[in-house]
Amino acid sequence: KELSKDKKLHMSIVTNKPTLLAYKIVTKQAWGKYFDYVIGIDFPKVKHSDEPFTNKTETLMYTIKQSGISSSNTYYFGDTMGDMSASQENRVQFIAVKYGFYDWKEHEIGNSQSIKTAKEIIKAIKEMT
């Protein structure tokens, strides 16, 4: 089932991939209509404005500021400890993606939510709205 673009729901991609590569993946998968921003680690340099971000925390902070949405209304799906750390440093709610890069241990996830499959992302997003 497709997730429709809800005007009250703003979604962005924050990644350590180069911005143009991430954008090409999003475009090829026809996901562009769902995302307000695709922000890679090198985004400032791509936009000719500054040096690349040095870490995911900076990338997430920039994306939150650009969206105009408060951290308390932001959810971050991530598959690494770096993602979890970035969400904590930006005071956003974290959802651990268990099918991704990192092999999560239950004690590492703590009170955060987790999902085991890509299909669960849509369910989790629908529960947020």
N, C-alpha and C positions, 0 to 999 in steps of 0.2 A: 504494500500500500504506500502510495506516495505521500510525503509530508508537504502540505501546501504552504506557501509563503504567507505567513500571518503578519500583518503590519505591526502587531504588538510584539512580535518575536523578532529579535535581531540576532543573527548568527554570523560569526566570523571564523576564519581559519587562522590560527597562530601556529607557525611551524618553524623548525630549525632548517628546513629546506630553503634554498634560494627562492625568492619571491616569484620570478618568472617561471621556474619549473613548477612550483605549486600551482600557479595560475593556469599553466598548460594542463596539468592533471585535472583541475576543477573544470576547465573548459571541455576537455575531452570526455569527461564523465557527464557533462551537461548538468553540473551542480551549481553553476553560477547564479541561477535565479534564487537560490536559497541563502546565499551569503552576501552580507554587506561589504565585507573586507576579506581579502586574502593577504595576510601579512607574513612574509618570510623574514628570516634573520637579517637579510641584507636590505630590507625595505627602504630605509632612509637613503641608502646609496643609490638604489634603483630610481628613487624620486629626485636624485641629485641635490639632496638637502643636507646630508650629514653622513657620518661614518655608520657602518652597520651596527645593529644592536649587538651587545656583547653576550647576552644570555636571554633565555626565555622569559625571565621576570620582566626585563625591559620591554620585550616584544608584547607581552600581555598587557603591561601598564599602558603602553602606547595605544593599543587596540581599544582598551576600556575608555581612555580619554577621547579617542576619535569617535567612539559610538555615542558618547554622552550618557551612557547608562551607569548607574552607580555600581560599585563593586558588590554591594549586597544583593543586587539583582542579576548577578553574573554567575554563570556556571561554566566550569572548564572541564572538558573531557580530555583525559590524558593517559598516555601509556608508558610514562617513565617517572622515575623519582624526581627528575628535574621539572616535569610538569606539575607534580604535586607541590614541590617547593615553590614554584612560580605562583601557583594559586594561593598558597598560604601567605606568601609575601605580599600579594595583592589583595588579600582578604576576600577571595572569591570561593564559592563552593566548588569542591573538586569531586569528579566522578572518575574512578579508576577504570580504564579500559583494559580488561584482562586478556583480550585476544591480540593485543599489540606487541610492541617491541620487548617489553619488560615482563618477567615472570613474577607477578605480585604474590607476596605472602600475605595471608589474612591479617597478621599483626601490623603490617606496614600500612594497610588501608585504614585501619582504625575505625573511626566513626564515619568515614567517607562512604558514599555509595559506590557500587561497582557494577559493571556490566560485562557479560561474557561473550556476547555476539554483536555484530553490527546492527542486526534488527532491533536489539534492545535500545539502541540510541534513539530511534524514532519513538519508541514507547516512553523512554525517559523524558524526551523533549515534550511530548504531548502531556505528560503529567506535570510539567513545569508551567504550562500555559493554562 
